[in-house]
């Protein structure tokens, strides 16, 4: 009796599905510390009107930059 090798099943390849690309969102900027806030409690930004009581004062804008309350013509505005 002659023995023959059992036929091998065809090799199958299994691949792992590609992991989804993860993009890390940039860290949010540090919250600005606004020394002077609007009546609604928000930070001011350059170009906005400021109160006449704030003329000559400075604070940090919502983006963290320093702004100053100065006259722009006849109206006080926050300016860099």
C-alpha positions in Angstrom: 0.0 0.0 0.0 1.4 3.3 -1.1 0.7 6.4 1.0 0.1 9.7 -0.7 0.3 12.9 1.0 -3.0 14.5 1.8 -3.7 17.4 -0.5 -3.2 20.7 1.4 -6.0 23.2 1.1 -5.0 26.4 -0.6 -3.4 28.9 1.7 -5.6 31.7 2.7 -4.3 35.0 3.7 -6.1 37.1 6.3 -5.3 40.7 6.7 -6.4 42.9 9.5 -8.5 45.8 8.4 -6.6 49.1 8.4 -7.1 51.0 11.6 -9.0 54.2 11.0 -6.7 57.2 10.7 -6.9 59.2 13.8 -6.1 62.9 13.6 -5.4 64.6 16.8 -7.3 67.9 17.0 -5.0 70.8 17.9 -5.2 71.8 21.5 -7.4 74.8 22.1 -5.6 78.0 22.9 -5.3 78.8 26.5 -8.3 80.7 27.8 -7.5 84.4 27.8 -7.7 86.1 31.1 -9.8 89.2 30.4 -9.4 91.8 33.1 -12.3 93.9 31.7 -15.4 92.1 30.4 -18.6 93.3 28.7 -21.8 93.6 30.6 -22.7 90.1 29.3 -19.5 88.8 30.8 -17.6 88.3 27.5 -14.0 89.3 26.6 -13.7 92.3 24.3 -12.0 92.1 20.9 -10.2 94.9 19.0 -12.6 97.1 17.0 -15.5 96.8 19.5 -16.8 99.8 21.3 -15.6 100.3 24.9 -17.3 102.1 27.7 -16.3 105.7 28.3 -15.5 104.6 31.8 -12.8 102.3 30.3 -11.0 105.0 28.3 -7.3 104.7 28.9 -7.5 101.2 30.3 -6.1 98.0 28.9 -7.2 94.3 29.0 -6.6 91.1 27.1 -8.8 90.4 24.1 -10.5 87.1 23.6 -7.5 85.9 21.6 -5.1 86.7 24.4 -3.6 89.9 22.8 -3.5 93.1 24.8 -6.0 95.8 23.7 -6.4 99.4 24.8 -9.5 101.5 25.0 -8.9 104.7 23.0 -10.9 107.3 21.2 -11.5 106.5 17.5 -12.8 109.8 16.3 -15.5 110.5 18.8 -16.2 106.9 20.0 -14.1 104.9 22.4 -13.0 101.6 20.8 -10.8 98.7 21.8 -7.5 98.8 19.7 -4.3 96.9 19.6 
